[in-house]
């Protein structure tokens, strides 16, 4: 007898992808702002982390706006990691906008417009707004999946209060989020009618049973009273840019012709600034200056720098953090040389944090953290070899080898990455130095090698 | 005195009138940015529709909120259908006035008449409909009385149930009646654009 196989219903539980800095959870400081050697994914760089901690406190206080910080250091010394650490410690309520210096060069928008938008994205306004919510106890959820397994699901949700009961039709998105939240009969939930956001308040008292196995965090709440649909005041944070966009959209049918190319008129901005200040004075809103992080800041040109000079003086300005790996170099858009490719007058306003290259011990530690993050087991010798590679080539290259060696190891059905696996990938993938060496040796056989020499000289 | 001030607000509003479809349609733009639309039957001068729209604090254009008349069909809000909406078997609440009374009709109520109780809650300035079988509950205020700051009177309230519909009636007080008379006279003086487009200013 062949048993029929029931197709598995796959639920959407998010798999977190691993990014270059996903192991960073904070700056790794204690309460006295003293950096711990290894903490929250951060290793070493004690002085610069401590400095970042001071900046962090400054941001958290929220009183100081319009300050700028520059994180400077060699490639692969943790500049972006420190910025990410600041972002993580600030928490979700403080706006943190990150962009790369080259992102602002667009044909649709002027450079200064892109910069002002970035500035305004980094300033949050916490404001009360009335929204319509549905609050009730779940009586029944019924979700019908089509027999074929594909196509739209149909769902019904019955909610009740102490006084009434209503049946709702569910859309696809709603069904997904209900199953993601694992809502079941007896839960008391609220649904934001506009956004469809669900929050579970707890289990209803009437459903409490002695023999039910409950998690420790299960809360019991009363069934809500009165009407199911209520108007409630909720506090939420929006960025100034979002308010700009809402108010700059052309009303009515003219919106069809205007398109969304994105330049926002300065009058709109002024109006909104005035309105926000008014709200703040009336106590309706609170301004949260956030952080704007510009990576690869040497990619900005002279006009951008002079704009920054001016923008930092405005009272509605976030804390600006920039990072660069350049030394004394040409300022883009001019023929002048300047430290970090930033004009002296702007440099004068900056607090500069320097990062230094990692020591061998620190490199070892970072590689270990990355191995944990990427779920790769490393044998002791392999770890030592990898650390050497990291010291001799670059940390980034060594980190790249972790995942590739992990894959090679899995292919030979091993559980722990051995020295051989590292050797294998080391021979398969060139690091920067070996690649350059290779170029020098075999330059003649590459295409366009006649012009190569001339081009190389100028760069 | 209080009802006078609402009249003043109405008078100060920017009004646009249009006669279309046997209805006199009036658009009010108030000084605080709120918008109101009223539709009157040309023959009987009865109010058919009154709806409101205002911008949220952030400046988002809101949806029309219907005070009097058929609720808007959700065809316009197709994006919202992806989220959640009431099942069509649920009770439908709407207000439909007559000359001398405010009237609310709730359709799709399949329960016997004796489960319903309708009463005035003076402390919250609203009327409450309750069912003893806990299936339906509605709390609503009478916007006209609120605007004119008139008290709610329990004796003016009555209700009936027939054909799965609950009809709640509240007799209009004489202040409201005179106010409506006056407003109607005012509206008839407005030069209404007959048929076709209203010349709207290009932005």
Interface residues (C-beta under 8 A of the other chain):
Chain A: X127 X128 X129 X130 X134 X156 X157 X160 X161 X162 X163 X164 X165 X166 X167 X168 X169 X170 X171 X172 X173 X174 X191 X193 X195 X196 X226 X227 X238 X242 X243 X246 X247 X250 X251 X252 X254 X279 X284
Chain B: X56 X57 X58 X59 X60 X61 X81 X82 X83 X84 X85 X86 X87 X88 X89 X90 X130 X131 X134 X135 X136 X137 X138 X139 X203
